[in-house]
Amino acid sequence: MKPGELYACLRAREFSAQAMLRLRPELRGKAVAVLAGEPPLEQVCSRNEAAAGMGVAAGMTRVEMETFPAIGLLRRAPAEEAAAQTALLECVGHFSPRVETVAPETEFLCVADIAGTERLFGAPRKLGQQLVQAARAAGLRANVAISSNFHAAVCAARGGTALVLVIPRGEEKSALANLPLAVLDGLSADHAETLAQWGIATLGMLAELPER
């Protein structure tokens, strides 16, 4: 983190499901889950809010999904995800020429360098609101976190619930303290298991550990 740095991280939750429903407006009001993998070992890789509310979780098999007769099942479509990703990158690229994608396969998450854009787009919160609106116009729901620290913006976007969150410089620790460890990049299963055994569940608890 250096003086003058400012980053906006945009995240589209359950990106695979959103990419599929973007082109299927007739399904948007229904519970839908997206399956990935080879039959008969397909598993849920993404689902919309309606399906999540009915208890559908990532990793469920097709056999398990048959116990949810009211939920529509779709096969994952990489081409449709690529088109949705292109649409989102075009939205973000309107606000900054410096954009980096930092997401796993089933979610869309990118960070834009927005330092010095205030004269063009207004205060950081206003820019974040414009980003959310631009994504919505492209048929996708997203949230934005803004911070002077690249990694803080990524963690806040992954774990935050607000549509637009702006973290003031110097308040990163308190803003991230209650977020779960799952928002971190590169946390191995072994490390996650060890930290769970120690009772470490949040970033704040992790930060309190002695470095050694």
URMONOR-V501987 format. One record per residue. N is the residue number from 1. RES is the residue in three letters. PSI is psi as a letter, one per 40 degrees, with the letter a starting at -180 (* if undefined). NEAR is the number of other ideal C-beta (glycine too) atoms within 8 Angstrom. Layout:
BEGIN
N	RES	PSI	NEAR
N	RES	PSI	NEAR
END
This chain:
BEGIN
1	MET	h	5
2	LYS	i	4
3	PRO	h	3
4	GLY	e	6
5	GLU	i	11
6	LEU	h	11
7	TYR	i	14
8	ALA	h	18
9	CYS	h	16
10	LEU	h	17
11	ARG	h	14
12	ALA	h	15
13	ARG	i	9
14	GLU	f	13
15	PHE	d	15
16	SER	d	13
17	ALA	d	15
18	GLN	d	15
19	ALA	d	14
20	MET	d	14
21	LEU	d	12
22	ARG	d	11
23	LEU	e	6
24	ARG	g	8
25	PRO	d	6
26	GLU	e	4
27	LEU	e	9
28	ARG	d	8
29	GLY	e	4
30	LYS	i	8
31	ALA	h	14
32	VAL	h	16
33	ALA	i	18
34	VAL	h	15
35	LEU	i	14
36	ALA	i	9
37	GLY	i	8
38	GLU	h	4
39	PRO	i	6
40	PRO	f	5
41	LEU	f	7
42	GLU	i	11
43	GLN	i	12
44	VAL	h	14
45	CYS	e	12
46	SER	i	13
47	ARG	i	14
48	ASN	i	13
49	GLU	d	6
50	ALA	d	10
51	ALA	d	14
52	ALA	d	11
53	GLY	d	7
54	MET	e	10
55	GLY	e	6
56	VAL	h	13
57	ALA	i	8
58	ALA	h	9
59	GLY	e	5
60	MET	i	10
61	THR	i	9
62	ARG	d	11
63	VAL	d	6
64	GLU	d	7
65	MET	d	14
66	GLU	e	7
67	THR	e	5
68	PHE	g	12
69	PRO	d	5
70	ALA	e	5
71	ILE	h	13
72	GLY	h	8
73	LEU	h	10
74	LEU	i	11
75	ARG	h	8
76	ARG	h	12
77	ALA	g	9
78	PRO	d	6
79	ALA	d	6
80	GLU	d	11
81	GLU	d	12
82	ALA	d	8
83	ALA	d	9
84	ALA	d	17
85	GLN	d	12
86	THR	d	8
87	ALA	d	11
88	LEU	d	16
89	LEU	d	11
90	GLU	d	9
91	CYS	d	12
92	VAL	d	15
93	GLY	e	9
94	HIS	d	6
95	PHE	e	12
96	SER	h	11
97	PRO	e	4
98	ARG	h	6
99	VAL	h	12
100	GLU	h	7
101	THR	h	9
102	VAL	f	8
103	ALA	i	10
104	PRO	a	4
105	GLU	d	5
106	THR	e	9
107	GLU	i	11
108	PHE	h	14
109	LEU	h	14
110	CYS	i	14
111	VAL	h	14
112	ALA	h	14
113	ASP	h	10
114	ILE	e	14
115	ALA	h	7
116	GLY	e	6
117	THR	e	10
118	GLU	d	8
119	ARG	d	4
120	LEU	d	4
121	PHE	e	9
122	GLY	a	5
123	ALA	i	6
124	PRO	d	11
125	ARG	d	9
126	LYS	d	9
127	LEU	d	15
128	GLY	d	16
129	GLN	d	10
130	GLN	d	10
131	LEU	d	15
132	VAL	d	13
133	GLN	d	8
134	ALA	d	11
135	ALA	d	14
136	ARG	d	10
137	ALA	d	7
138	ALA	e	12
139	GLY	e	7
140	LEU	i	14
141	ARG	h	7
142	ALA	i	14
143	ASN	i	14
144	VAL	h	15
145	ALA	h	19
146	ILE	h	17
147	SER	i	15
148	SER	e	10
149	ASN	h	11
150	PHE	d	10
151	HIS	d	7
152	ALA	d	14
153	ALA	d	16
154	VAL	d	15
155	CYS	d	14
156	ALA	d	17
157	ALA	d	15
158	ARG	d	11
159	GLY	e	10
160	GLY	i	10
161	THR	e	3
162	ALA	i	6
163	LEU	d	7
164	VAL	h	12
165	LEU	h	13
166	VAL	h	10
167	ILE	h	15
168	PRO	i	5
169	ARG	h	6
170	GLY	e	4
171	GLU	e	8
172	GLU	d	12
173	LYS	d	8
174	SER	d	6
175	ALA	d	11
176	LEU	e	13
177	ALA	d	10
178	ASN	e	6
179	LEU	i	12
180	PRO	i	8
181	LEU	d	12
182	ALA	e	7
183	VAL	e	11
184	LEU	i	8
185	ASP	i	6
186	GLY	e	4
187	LEU	h	8
188	SER	i	6
189	ALA	d	5
190	ASP	d	6
191	HIS	d	8
192	ALA	d	10
193	GLU	d	8
194	THR	d	8
195	LEU	d	11
196	ALA	d	9
197	GLN	d	6
198	TRP	e	6
199	GLY	e	6
200	ILE	h	10
201	ALA	e	8
202	THR	i	11
203	LEU	d	14
204	GLY	d	10
205	MET	d	10
206	LEU	d	10
207	ALA	d	8
208	GLU	e	5
209	LEU	i	7
210	PRO	i	3
211	GLU	d	3
212	ARG	*	2
END
